[in-house]
Amino acid sequence: MATASLTPYMPGSSAYSANKALKKALKTMAKAKHCAVLWFKEIHGRKLYSELGYASIYLYAKQELGFSDTKTGDFLRLSKKLDDLPQLKKELEDGRIGYTKAREIIKVANPQNEADWLTEARHSPRRELARKISQAQKNAKAKGKDNPRQIPLLERPSLSTPTVASQHRVTLEMTTEQLARFDALWEKLHKKGAIPAGSPQVESILEGLAALVDSVDPQGADSASPVQIHIHHCPACEKTEVTTSRGPVALSAQELERLSCDAQLVEFGQRNRATIKPSVRRQVLSRDQHRCQVVGCGNTRFLQIHHIVSRRKGGTNHLKNLITLCSQCHTHLHENGRQGFYPPAGNVP
């Protein structure tokens, strides 16, 4: 991509010079925005934000770039759609179409109608293009009510999942009507703010299942977790496994350390004991106002208690050594270390 130098601002310039300089600046700005999208796509696609100390692209964008969640979503949608819309990507790179128009086109474009919308963008002012796209969305939504098989035009930004030692794919088969309900419920939860931006989809689903368990078992709603999973650790061979429907699955050392932050320990011939007393756990959550304490996160869901100095390194259950994290930040911290993790000064031992 060719680079363009900006004409320095000079007050008192002639009308011709000022007009020429402004047009040049706008053209350079459009190219810079596209370049920014490509770099953003690189950082998101390769999860480079994790190497920089952030659990999700949303946290990275908020802290490093000063982006709002809305702007991050815009960049995610555009960077994702560019892979599916090669003509749009090329025209954006060549500067034949601006970032603002491209942001509008991705709301309705697909490989089949991409050429038509690009033609429309070339011949319509930005506001007129936005009006036509809005009308196309309304028409599609109206058709969707009449025909449940209508595929939604809008796509949500992909949500970052926590970095873990192993990943397991779970496939759900849905009817067309069930898929439509799932999408509608998911969109409504986002609009109502029930799901924090950037939260892993799987954690949101698990949170929903936990709420369902609480509804049928109100007495267990005040416990740290509505259910328990059993982890088997052999001190002699250092092997750790968790029982699943697919049989025993090995856990990494980082996963074991994370899960040990707040667990019930069962040793043969001894009384069961909690790594953190329930009363202490409640104090930590109350002190941290039931929010993840990673700067820029602040999630109020999926909360876990973390030892700042780990137990294996002599960390205690003193309040100053405990901090509230959401599951995503907690997982990231144990997998990637403390880089980029800044708890409140009062919580550092």
N, C-alpha and C positions, 0 to 999 in steps of 0.2 A: 504494500500500500504506500503510495507516494505521500510524502510529508509536505506540509505547507507552513510557511512562516507567517506569523501575524504582523500586521502593520501596527506599529506602536501608536497608542492613542495620542493625538495632538490636538488640543483645543484650538479653536479658531481656524480650522481647515476650511477649504472651500466646499461648497455643496457637492461638487463632483468627487473630490477626494474623500469626503466623509462617507458618501454613498458607496464608493468603491471599497473603502476599508471595512465598512459594516458588512457588506455582502461577503467579503473574503473571510471575515471573522465568523460569520454564520456558517459558511461552508466548512471552515476548519472545525467549528464546534460540532457539526454533524458527523464529520469523520472521527473526531475524538470520541463521541458517544458510541459509535459503532465499535471502535477499537476497545473502549471500556467494556462493552458487552462481550467481546471475544475473550478478553483477559478474565472477566468474571466467569465466563463459561469454562475456561481452563481451570480456574481455582475450584469451581464447583465440581466439574466432571472428574478431576483427579483427587478430589478431597484434600487439596493443599491447605485448606483452612485448618485442618486437623494438625498439620505440622507446625502451624503458626500458633497453636494452643487454643483452638476454639472447637466446641463440640458440634456446632452446626454452622451452615452457611449464613443463617439469620444472625447468629451472634457475631460472626466475623464481620458481616456487612454493617451491623449496627455500631460495633466498636471501632473498626478500622476505617470504614468508609463514611460513617455518619448517616447511613441509609435508614429510612423508616421501613417497617415491615411491608408496607404497600409498594415502595420502590424496589425492595428486594424481590418481591413477588413479580413485579414487572420485568426485572432483569432475568429472573429464572424462566419465566414463560417465553421471553424472546429468545434467550440462548438455547432453550430446549427446542423451540419451533424451527429455528434456523437449520437444524439437522434434517427436518422433514420438508423444508421449503428451499430447495437449492437455488431457484431463480431469485427469490427474495434475498437470500444471502449474498448472491453475486451482485445484485443491483445495489445492495447496501454497501458492499465493499467498494464498488466502483463509484459510489456517491451519486448514483442516478435516483436514489430514493432516500429520504431522510429518516433518521431514527424515530421521529414522532409519528410519521405515517406508517413505518414498519410496525411500531407498537400497536397501532390500530388494526392493521391488516391481520396480524396473528390471531385476533379475536375470532375471525371467521374463516380464515384461509385453510385449505388443505391441499394435498397434491393434485386433486382434481380441479379445483377452482382457482388455484394460485395465479395462473396467467391472467384470468379475468380481473381479479382484484388488483393485480399490479397495473393493468391497463387503466383501471378506474383511478388508481392512485396517481398515475402520471397526468391525468387530465382533470383532476378535481382538486380544489384547494383543501387544506387539511380539515377545516371545519365541515365542509360539504362531505368529505370522505367519512368523517366521524359520524355524521348524521345518517349516511347511507348504511354504514356498518351497524349502527344502533338499530335501524329499521330492520335490517336483515336478521339481527339477533331476536328482535321481537317476533318476526314472522316465524322463525325457527322454533321459538318457545311456544307459540300458538299451535303450531303443527305438532309439537311434542305432546301437548295436552290431548290432542285428538288421536295421536298415534304414539303409544308408550314405547314403541320400538325406535322412535326418533333418537339418534345419537346426539348428545349435547355438543354444542359448538365450542363451549368454553372448557378449558382444561385448567385444573388447579396446578400450582407449582409443586414439583415433586418435593417431598419432605425428607429431610436428611434422617437417616437411621443411625443409631449409635454404633461406634466401632467396637466390635467384639471379636473374640478369638475365633469363633465359628458361627456361621449363619445357617439357618435351616429354613427351607422353603415350605410354606403351608399353602396349599391351593384350595380355594373355595369355589364351588360351582354354583352359579346363580342363574335363575331364569331372567328373562329380559325385564320383567316387572320388578324382581328383587334387586337387580342392578340399578334400575331407575330409583327405587326407594333408598338404596344405599347411598347413591350420589346425592340425592336430595337431603337426606339426613346429615350427611357429612358437610354439605355446603351450609346447612342451617346452623350446625354446631359452630362452624367457623364464624358465621355472621353474628352469632350471639356471644362470641368470645369464650365459649366453653372449652375450645381447644387452642392453646397458645400457638402463635405462629412458629413454624419450624418444628413442632412436636412430632416425633416419629408416629406414623400411622398405627403401627403395631401397639405402641404404648396407649394410644387413645382407645383402641379396641379393647385392650386388657382392662383399662380403667372403666370402660362401659360394662364389661363383664363383672368387674368387682362391685360396681354400683348395683348390678342386678342381684348379686349374692347378698349384699347388705340389705336389699329390699325384702328378701325372704328370710334373712337371719339378722334382725335388728340388734340382737345382743352382741353380735360380733363386730358391729360397725365401728366401735371405739378402739378396736385392736389395731396394731401396726399394719396388719394385712388381713384381708378376709379369708385367705387360704394360706397354707404352708406348703413349701416344696421341700423334699428331703434330699440332702446332699450327703454323700458318704465319702469320708476322707480317711485315708490310711496313713498315719504318721510315719510308718516304717518305709513304705515305698513312695510316699508323697503323691499317690494317685487319688484323684478326686473325680467322682461321677455323680450325676443326677439322674434319677429315674424318670423316663418319659414314655409316652405311648409307643415310641419307636425303639424302646429298650434303653439300657444305660448309655449315657453320653458323657464323654470326658469334658471337664472344665479346665480352663487355663488357670495359671497361678494368679493372674490379674482378676479373673472372674471370682475366684475363691476369696481373694482379699477383699474385693468389693462387697460380696455377699456376707462376709464375716463382720463387716462394720456394724451390722444391726441384725443379729440372728439369735436363735435359741440353740444352745449347745447341749447335746445329749451324749454322755460318755457312760459306757457300760459300768454298772455298779455305783454310779454317782448320781446325785440329784441334778435334774435339768436346771440350767442357768442361762440367763439372757446376757448377751454381750453388752447391752445397754438396758438399764432398768427402765420400765415403762414410765416411771415418774420423771426420770432424767430426760427421757425422750420427749415427753410433753413439755418440759422446761425449754429444751432446745428449740422445738417448733414454735413455742410461744415467743421466745426471745427473737427468733428470726422472722416473726410475723407470718409463719406458714408460707414462706417464699424461698425459692432457690436463691442462694447468696452469691452466685457467680455474677459478676458485673455484666449488666446488659441482658441477663436472662429474666429472673424474677418470676419464673413459673410457679403457680400455686397448686399444681397437680403433679402426680407421680413423685411425691417427695420421699427422700430417704435421708438417713443420718450418716454422716461421714466422719471418720477420725482424721484430723489434719495430720497428726503424726500417727502413723499406722500402729496397730497393736503389736505387730511382730517387731517393730522398732522401739517398743517400750511406751507407746502412746497410751494414755489413760482415758477414763470416761469423765474427766473433769470437763465442765461446761466450756472452758476456753479451748479445749481440744476437739470439740464437736461442732459440726456445722450442718446446716440443712442444704441439700442439693436435690435437684430433680434427677430422675433416673438417667436422662441423657447426659447431663453434665457429670454425674457420678461415674458413669461408664467411661466417658471420655477421659476423665482425670486418672482413673486406674489404668487405662490402656495406654495413655500418652504422657503421663507424668503431670507435674504441677505447672508446666509452662503455660502462661496465659491465665492462671487461676489466681484471682485476687480477692480473698475474703475480706470482710470489714476488719479494720485494724483492731477493734475490740475483741475479735474472735481468734486472733493469732496468738498462740501460746508464747 
